[in-house]
């Protein structure tokens, strides 16, 4: 019916050019250590760290506080007054880091957020764009890091389909010991690859029995006839 209409699609918008966003493959047990490494970088000024649940947020907040990071927590079960104090403290610079659930992924406009860290990969692909859009505001450059482990690869593929581009993988210097070869190969190729440098200690293919030397399995005693 219309002639030459303009079409505005809000659902599948790609992240703005002001945001550099990458994936960081890492073991689940090392996510906090990797997040701390990011917060120690020269580019860091303030950050929002997104988690999936309030319980994980409480644990992460405690871990960051123990390491001297000024941090506050925001989640849906907090009363309105407590939410306001947390946001005001973050905006005013009283806190370097805001740990938040997806309550803060939309409608939060805070200047000078240098980093967004997805501690947990969002399950909804649209939420990814909203989360990382908290940085790179007002034509400033922003950095967004998403920490991925083995169970996150399906969610990552859904996000990439949604934004129409492949998200670059990056491995931070000094964290080689945290990179899982299986995860790296599967993230880059999409294929299941068994680590070449990992051999079973015991069992089939090891040539060794627990508690004994190589090839030293006990011989069975012959059964006595009745």
C-alpha positions as CSV (number, residue, x, y, z in Angstrom):
1,X,0.0,0.0,0.0
2,X,2.8,2.4,0.9
3,X,5.3,3.9,-1.5
4,X,9.0,3.9,-0.4
5,X,8.4,3.6,3.3
6,X,11.3,3.7,5.8
7,X,11.6,0.5,7.8
8,X,13.0,0.7,11.4
9,X,13.9,-2.7,12.9
10,X,14.5,-2.5,16.7
11,X,14.7,-6.3,17.3
12,X,18.0,-7.3,15.6
13,X,20.1,-4.1,16.0
14,X,23.8,-4.8,16.0
15,X,26.0,-3.1,18.6
16,X,27.2,0.4,17.8
17,X,30.6,1.0,16.3
18,X,31.8,2.7,19.5
19,X,31.8,-0.7,21.3
20,X,34.5,-3.2,20.9
21,X,33.0,-6.5,22.0
22,X,34.8,-9.9,22.3
23,X,34.4,-13.3,23.8
24,X,36.9,-14.6,26.3
25,X,36.9,-18.5,26.6
26,X,37.7,-19.5,30.1
27,X,37.0,-22.3,32.6
28,X,34.0,-21.6,34.8
29,X,36.2,-21.8,38.0
30,X,38.5,-19.0,36.7
31,X,35.9,-16.4,35.7
32,X,36.4,-14.3,38.8
33,X,40.1,-14.3,38.4
34,X,39.8,-13.2,34.8
35,X,37.3,-10.5,35.7
36,X,39.7,-9.1,38.2
37,X,42.4,-9.1,35.5
38,X,40.2,-7.0,33.3
39,X,39.5,-4.5,36.1
40,X,43.2,-4.0,36.6
41,X,43.8,-2.9,33.0
42,X,44.9,0.6,32.2
43,X,41.7,1.4,30.2
44,X,39.4,0.6,33.2
45,X,37.5,3.5,34.8
46,X,34.2,1.9,35.8
47,X,32.3,-1.3,34.9
48,X,29.0,-3.1,35.0
49,X,29.3,-6.8,35.5
50,X,26.2,-8.7,34.5
51,X,25.3,-12.0,36.2
52,X,22.3,-14.3,35.7
53,X,21.0,-14.5,39.3
54,X,21.1,-12.4,42.4
55,X,22.8,-15.2,44.4
56,X,25.7,-15.3,42.0
57,X,25.8,-11.5,42.2
58,X,26.1,-11.6,46.0
59,X,29.0,-14.1,45.8
60,X,30.8,-12.1,43.1
61,X,30.3,-8.8,45.0
62,X,31.8,-10.4,48.2
63,X,34.8,-11.7,46.2
64,X,35.5,-8.4,44.6
65,X,35.2,-6.5,47.9
66,X,37.8,-8.9,49.5
67,X,40.2,-7.8,46.8
68,X,39.8,-4.1,47.4
69,X,37.3,-3.3,44.6
70,X,34.6,-0.7,45.5
71,X,31.5,-2.5,44.3
72,X,27.7,-2.3,44.8
73,X,25.0,-4.8,43.8
74,X,21.7,-4.3,42.0
75,X,19.0,-6.9,41.6
76,X,15.2,-7.0,41.4
77,X,14.6,-8.0,45.0
78,X,16.1,-4.9,46.4
79,X,13.7,-2.2,47.6
80,X,13.4,0.9,45.5
81,X,15.4,3.0,48.0
82,X,18.2,0.6,48.0
83,X,18.3,0.4,44.2
84,X,18.4,4.2,44.1
85,X,21.3,4.4,46.5
86,X,23.3,1.8,44.6
87,X,22.7,3.6,41.3
88,X,23.5,7.0,42.7
89,X,26.7,5.7,44.3
90,X,27.8,4.2,41.0
91,X,27.0,7.3,39.0
92,X,28.8,9.6,41.5
93,X,31.9,7.4,41.4
94,X,31.6,6.1,44.9
95,X,31.7,2.6,43.5
96,X,34.0,1.4,40.6
97,X,31.9,-1.6,39.8
98,X,28.2,-2.3,39.6
99,X,27.3,-6.0,39.7
100,X,23.8,-6.4,38.3
101,X,21.2,-8.7,37.0
102,X,19.4,-7.8,33.7
103,X,17.5,-5.2,35.7
104,X,20.2,-2.8,34.7
105,X,20.5,-4.0,31.0
106,X,17.9,-1.5,29.8
107,X,17.2,2.1,30.5
108,X,20.4,2.7,32.5
109,X,22.3,5.7,31.2
110,X,25.5,6.3,33.1
111,X,28.4,8.2,31.5
112,X,32.0,7.1,31.6
113,X,31.4,3.3,31.9
114,X,34.5,2.0,30.2
115,X,33.7,-1.7,30.5
116,X,30.8,-4.2,30.4
117,X,31.6,-7.7,31.6
118,X,29.1,-10.5,30.9
119,X,30.1,-12.8,33.7
120,X,27.2,-15.0,32.6
121,X,26.1,-15.2,29.0
122,X,22.6,-13.9,28.6
123,X,20.0,-16.5,27.6
124,X,18.0,-14.1,25.5
125,X,20.0,-13.0,22.4
126,X,18.4,-9.5,22.4
127,X,19.6,-8.9,26.0
128,X,23.2,-9.1,24.8
129,X,22.9,-5.9,22.7
130,X,21.2,-4.1,25.6
131,X,23.8,-5.2,28.1
132,X,26.9,-4.1,26.1
133,X,25.1,-0.9,25.1
134,X,25.7,0.4,28.7
135,X,29.2,1.3,27.5
136,X,30.3,3.3,24.4
137,X,27.7,6.1,25.2
138,X,27.8,9.6,23.8
139,X,30.4,8.7,21.1
140,X,32.9,7.4,23.7
141,X,34.7,4.1,23.1
142,X,33.7,1.2,25.2
143,X,34.9,-2.4,25.8
144,X,32.6,-5.4,26.4
145,X,33.9,-8.8,27.4
146,X,31.8,-11.9,27.5
147,X,33.2,-14.8,29.6
148,X,32.2,-18.1,28.0
149,X,32.7,-21.7,29.2
150,X,31.7,-25.0,27.7
151,X,28.0,-24.7,28.4
152,X,27.6,-21.3,26.8
153,X,28.4,-22.1,23.2
154,X,24.8,-22.6,22.1
155,X,23.8,-19.3,23.6
156,X,26.8,-17.6,21.9
157,X,25.7,-19.0,18.5
158,X,22.2,-17.7,19.0
159,X,23.6,-14.2,19.8
160,X,25.8,-14.2,16.7
161,X,22.8,-15.2,14.5
162,X,20.7,-12.4,16.1
163,X,23.3,-9.6,15.5
164,X,24.3,-11.0,12.1
165,X,28.1,-11.2,12.8
166,X,30.7,-13.4,14.4
167,X,32.0,-12.1,17.7
168,X,35.8,-12.2,17.9
169,X,37.5,-14.5,20.4
170,X,40.4,-13.2,22.4
171,X,42.7,-14.6,25.0
172,X,44.2,-12.2,27.5
173,X,48.0,-12.3,28.0
174,X,49.1,-14.2,31.1
175,X,45.9,-16.3,31.1
176,X,47.2,-19.2,28.9
177,X,47.0,-21.5,31.9
178,X,43.2,-20.9,32.1
179,X,42.5,-21.6,28.5
180,X,40.9,-25.0,27.9
181,X,42.1,-26.4,24.5
182,X,38.8,-28.3,24.0
183,X,36.9,-25.1,24.6
184,X,39.1,-22.9,22.4
185,X,39.0,-25.3,19.4
186,X,35.2,-25.8,19.7
187,X,34.6,-22.1,20.0
188,X,36.7,-21.3,16.9
189,X,35.6,-24.2,14.7
190,X,32.3,-25.5,16.1
191,X,33.8,-29.0,16.1
192,X,34.4,-31.3,19.1
193,X,38.1,-31.6,19.5
194,X,39.8,-33.7,22.1
195,X,42.8,-32.0,23.7
196,X,46.0,-33.4,22.3
197,X,48.1,-32.8,25.4
198,X,45.8,-34.5,27.8
199,X,46.2,-38.3,28.4
200,X,44.1,-40.4,30.8
201,X,46.0,-41.2,34.0
202,X,44.3,-44.5,34.4
203,X,41.8,-46.7,32.6
204,X,41.6,-47.7,29.0
205,X,44.4,-46.3,26.8
206,X,46.7,-45.3,29.7
207,X,48.7,-48.5,29.9
208,X,48.8,-48.2,33.7
209,X,46.7,-49.5,36.6
210,X,46.0,-47.4,39.7
211,X,48.6,-48.2,42.3
212,X,50.9,-50.0,40.0
213,X,53.5,-49.5,37.3
214,X,52.9,-49.6,33.6
215,X,52.0,-53.0,32.4
216,X,52.1,-54.5,35.9
217,X,48.5,-55.7,36.1
218,X,48.0,-58.8,38.4
219,X,47.6,-62.2,36.8
220,X,44.4,-64.0,37.6
221,X,44.8,-67.2,39.6
222,X,43.5,-70.3,38.0
223,X,40.2,-71.5,39.3
224,X,40.3,-74.7,41.3
225,X,38.1,-77.5,40.1
226,X,35.7,-78.9,42.6
